[in-house]
Amino acid sequence: MNTSQPSIDVVGASATDSQWLINQVTRMLPLLAPVPGGNASFSRISIRVVHDGEMARMHEEHSHVAGTTDVLTFVSHDDRGSLEVDLALCTDEAQRCSQEFGHGINEELALYAVHGLLHAVGLTDHDEPSARLMHDHEDRILSAIGVVALSANRKESS
């Protein structure tokens, strides 16, 4: 893994603490190492926190799926081959889930961020074994940074 710190920014984060989220993502990066592809070098991570309307528009435009979702991940490479990652996190979905599962919205957004980073390094959740592996990595990483493991209590919807 590249030891230089990627640039990390959060925009549109009226419902969350931007610096807290940046700190959590910074702490997540070294914990990706055990994941296949997790030693990737990141040059930039941009996090955009959006509401349902914007997320539904992006979900339709980029995934051809109607309706909102929790996180969308967009990956490109810079001229050195390092990952440039854009994450869109849905604050309305985070609010609903945080109320349903009894934790804070920031913790839910941290789950979405780690989920997006795992997608960025190549994990998928399109079938049950892949989803279980992804959720196990999410819980391991969240626990390591002091955020309660959030995936274990949910029914699989992937």
CORLIN-V29292 format. One record per residue. RES is the residue in three letters. PHI is phi in radians with two decimals (* if undefined). PSI is psi in degrees with one decimal (* if undefined). OMEGA is omega in degrees with one decimal (999 if undefined). Layout:
res | phi | psi | omega
RES | PHI | PSI | OMEGA
RES | PHI | PSI | OMEGA
//
This chain:
res | phi | psi | omega
MET | * | 140.0 | 176.7
ASN | -1.12 | 129.9 | -177.7
THR | -1.43 | -12.7 | 177.4
SER | -1.30 | 142.2 | -177.8
GLN | -1.35 | 128.6 | 176.6
PRO | -1.25 | 158.5 | 172.0
SER | -1.30 | 131.7 | -180.0
ILE | -2.24 | 127.5 | 176.7
ASP | -2.40 | 154.5 | 178.5
VAL | -2.21 | 130.3 | 176.6
VAL | -2.20 | 152.3 | 176.7
GLY | 1.23 | 27.1 | -171.3
ALA | -1.67 | 47.2 | -177.5
SER | -1.10 | -24.8 | -176.6
ALA | -1.69 | 5.0 | -178.0
THR | -2.50 | 170.4 | 176.6
ASP | -1.61 | 106.2 | -175.6
SER | -1.01 | -45.5 | -177.9
GLN | -1.14 | -37.7 | 177.1
TRP | -1.06 | -45.7 | -179.3
LEU | -1.13 | -42.0 | 176.5
ILE | -1.05 | -44.4 | 179.2
ASN | -1.08 | -41.7 | -179.6
GLN | -1.16 | -42.7 | 178.7
VAL | -1.12 | -40.4 | 177.4
THR | -1.03 | -41.7 | 179.7
ARG | -1.25 | -26.9 | 180.0
MET | -1.23 | -35.5 | -170.0
LEU | -0.96 | -49.6 | 179.6
PRO | -1.16 | -21.6 | -178.8
LEU | -1.39 | -5.8 | 175.2
LEU | -1.36 | -15.9 | -172.6
ALA | -0.88 | -42.2 | -179.3
PRO | -1.23 | -13.0 | -178.5
VAL | -1.38 | 135.9 | 174.0
PRO | -0.93 | 124.2 | -176.4
GLY | 1.51 | -5.1 | -174.4
GLY | -1.25 | -9.7 | 176.2
ASN | -1.51 | 10.2 | 179.8
ALA | -1.02 | 150.6 | 176.3
SER | -1.61 | 130.2 | 177.4
PHE | -1.85 | 130.5 | 174.1
SER | -1.75 | -28.8 | -177.6
ARG | -2.68 | 137.7 | 171.7
ILE | -2.28 | 118.1 | 178.9
SER | -2.01 | 126.6 | -177.9
ILE | -2.00 | 123.9 | 178.2
ARG | -2.01 | 118.6 | 179.0
VAL | -1.65 | 121.0 | -172.8
VAL | -2.22 | 165.8 | 175.6
HIS | -1.64 | 173.1 | -176.5
ASP | -0.89 | -46.4 | -175.9
GLY | -1.02 | -47.9 | 179.4
GLU | -1.17 | -40.0 | 179.7
MET | -1.14 | -42.4 | 178.7
ALA | -1.08 | -39.8 | 178.0
ARG | -1.09 | -47.3 | -179.9
MET | -1.17 | -37.9 | 179.7
HIS | -1.08 | -44.9 | 178.2
GLU | -1.14 | -47.2 | -176.2
GLU | -1.12 | -43.4 | -172.2
HIS | -1.72 | -27.1 | -178.0
SER | -2.02 | -7.2 | -178.6
HIS | 1.02 | 37.9 | 177.6
VAL | -2.16 | 129.2 | -179.9
ALA | -1.32 | 146.2 | 174.7
GLY | 1.68 | 172.1 | -177.8
THR | -1.40 | 169.9 | 174.7
THR | -2.63 | 174.2 | -176.6
ASP | -1.41 | -44.6 | -176.1
VAL | -2.58 | 141.4 | 169.6
LEU | -2.11 | 140.9 | -177.1
THR | -2.12 | 129.4 | 177.6
PHE | -2.16 | 127.9 | -175.4
VAL | -2.19 | 135.7 | 170.1
SER | -2.42 | 179.0 | -179.7
HIS | -2.18 | 141.9 | 175.4
ASP | -1.42 | -176.2 | -175.3
ASP | -1.20 | -11.1 | 175.9
ARG | -1.75 | 0.2 | -179.3
GLY | 1.55 | 2.5 | 177.5
SER | -1.31 | 152.5 | -179.0
LEU | -1.33 | 135.6 | 168.7
GLU | -2.00 | 117.2 | -171.8
VAL | -2.06 | 130.8 | 172.8
ASP | -2.00 | 123.1 | 177.7
LEU | -1.97 | 133.8 | 170.6
ALA | -1.92 | 120.6 | -179.4
LEU | -1.97 | 133.7 | -177.1
CYS | -1.64 | 111.2 | -178.9
THR | -1.19 | -32.8 | 179.0
ASP | -1.19 | -42.8 | 176.6
GLU | -1.11 | -40.7 | 177.8
ALA | -1.08 | -39.7 | 178.3
GLN | -1.11 | -46.4 | -179.8
ARG | -1.07 | -48.1 | -177.1
CYS | -1.20 | -37.4 | 179.9
SER | -1.12 | -36.7 | 176.8
GLN | -1.22 | -42.6 | -178.8
GLU | -1.12 | -39.8 | -173.4
PHE | -1.79 | 0.3 | 170.2
GLY | 1.30 | 41.3 | 174.0
HIS | -2.45 | 178.8 | -175.7
GLY | -1.39 | 158.6 | 178.5
ILE | -1.11 | -36.0 | 178.7
ASN | -1.06 | -41.7 | 178.8
GLU | -1.10 | -39.7 | 178.7
GLU | -1.14 | -41.8 | 177.4
LEU | -1.14 | -32.7 | 175.4
ALA | -1.13 | -40.1 | 175.4
LEU | -1.04 | -45.8 | 179.9
TYR | -1.09 | -38.9 | 180.0
ALA | -1.13 | -47.4 | -179.9
VAL | -1.15 | -36.3 | 177.0
HIS | -1.06 | -45.8 | 178.4
GLY | -1.11 | -39.8 | 178.4
LEU | -1.14 | -38.0 | 177.2
LEU | -1.13 | -39.4 | 173.4
HIS | -1.07 | -40.1 | -177.4
ALA | -1.08 | -32.8 | 179.7
VAL | -1.60 | 3.1 | 170.0
GLY | 2.01 | -3.5 | 177.4
LEU | -1.31 | 150.1 | 175.7
THR | -2.20 | 168.1 | 177.1
ASP | -2.38 | 38.4 | -174.8
HIS | -1.48 | -13.3 | 175.9
ASP | -2.40 | 166.1 | -173.2
GLU | -1.01 | -47.5 | 179.6
PRO | -1.11 | -40.0 | 178.7
SER | -1.16 | -41.5 | 179.1
ALA | -1.12 | -42.8 | 179.7
ARG | -1.08 | -44.2 | 178.6
LEU | -1.07 | -44.5 | -179.9
MET | -1.09 | -45.2 | -179.1
HIS | -1.16 | -35.2 | 175.6
ASP | -1.09 | -43.6 | 177.1
HIS | -1.13 | -40.5 | 177.6
GLU | -1.00 | -50.8 | -177.8
ASP | -1.11 | -39.9 | 178.7
ARG | -1.07 | -46.5 | -177.5
ILE | -1.21 | -45.6 | 179.5
LEU | -1.08 | -42.7 | 178.2
SER | -1.08 | -40.3 | -178.6
ALA | -1.13 | -27.9 | 179.8
ILE | -1.71 | 6.0 | 175.4
GLY | 1.54 | 15.5 | 175.7
VAL | -1.82 | 131.9 | -178.1
VAL | -0.94 | 141.7 | 177.2
ALA | -1.12 | 117.0 | -171.7
LEU | -1.74 | -22.9 | -175.0
SER | -1.32 | -31.7 | -172.2
ALA | -1.07 | -28.5 | -175.7
ASN | -1.55 | 1.2 | -174.5
ARG | -1.82 | 149.3 | 170.7
LYS | -1.36 | 143.0 | -179.2
GLU | -1.20 | 128.8 | 176.6
SER | -2.11 | 3.3 | -177.8
SER | -1.36 | * | 999
//
